Amino acid sequence: MRQALLDAGVLHYEIHLEPQSLLLFAIMVRRKDHTMDHLPQHPAWQRWQKYMADILIQDNGLPKRVPLQRMFEMQAKALSR
């Protein structure tokens, strides 16, 4: 699955658990030219979805995605030498 995500253009991926509600939240950074739309046909993706089926909320056979509104962002600038 890791290689499939990298090949699809994922640069950074985190999954977090909110322990009180048991909700999973994912944060993903991907290339602008990503090919994630092709992942549902990948065998590793299909195995992962089957393995996680009891905890993932599905929407038309895909994990449900809810866009979040960014409220704050900070990035460190590279230090000058």
C-alpha positions in Angstrom: 0.0 0.0 0.0 2.9 2.4 0.9 4.4 2.0 -2.6 1.0 2.4 -4.3 0.5 5.7 -2.5 4.0 6.9 -3.3 3.5 5.9 -7.0 0.2 7.8 -7.0 1.9 11.0 -5.9 1.4 11.0 -2.1 4.2 12.9 -0.5 3.1 12.8 3.2 0.3 10.9 4.9 -0.8 10.8 8.5 -3.8 9.0 10.1 -4.9 10.2 13.6 -7.4 8.7 16.0 -9.7 10.9 18.1 -10.0 8.6 21.1 -13.3 9.8 22.5 -15.3 9.5 19.3 -13.0 6.8 17.7 -13.0 8.8 14.5 -10.0 8.6 12.2 -8.7 11.8 10.6 -6.2 11.7 7.7 -3.9 14.4 6.5 -2.3 14.0 3.1 0.0 16.1 1.0 0.2 15.1 -2.7 1.7 16.3 -5.9 -0.5 18.5 -8.1 -0.2 15.8 -10.8 -1.3 13.0 -8.5 -3.0 9.9 -9.8 -5.0 8.9 -6.7 -8.2 8.5 -8.8 -6.7 5.3 -10.1 -6.0 3.8 -6.6 -9.3 2.0 -6.2 -8.3 -0.4 -9.0 -5.0 -1.2 -7.3 -4.9 -4.6 -5.6 -3.2 -3.2 -2.5 -5.9 -0.6 -2.2 -8.6 -3.2 -2.5 -7.0 -5.4 0.2 -6.6 -2.3 2.5 -10.3 -1.3 2.0 -11.4 -4.9 2.8 -9.2 -5.0 5.9 -10.5 -1.7 7.2 -14.2 -2.2 6.1 -15.4 -2.6 9.7 -14.2 0.9 10.7 -14.2 3.0 7.5 -17.4 4.9 6.6 -18.0 4.2 2.9 -19.5 6.5 0.3 -20.2 4.8 -3.0 -17.6 2.1 -2.2 -14.9 4.6 -1.3 -13.8 6.0 2.1 -15.9 9.0 3.0 -14.1 12.2 2.6 -15.1 15.4 4.3 -13.1 18.5 3.3 -12.0 20.6 6.3 -11.7 24.3 6.4 -8.2 25.5 7.3 -8.3 27.8 10.2 -4.6 28.4 10.6 -1.3 27.5 8.9 2.3 28.2 9.8 5.4 27.2 7.9 8.9 27.7 9.0 11.2 29.6 6.6 14.6 28.1 5.8 17.3 29.6 7.9 19.8 31.8 6.1 23.5 30.8 6.6 
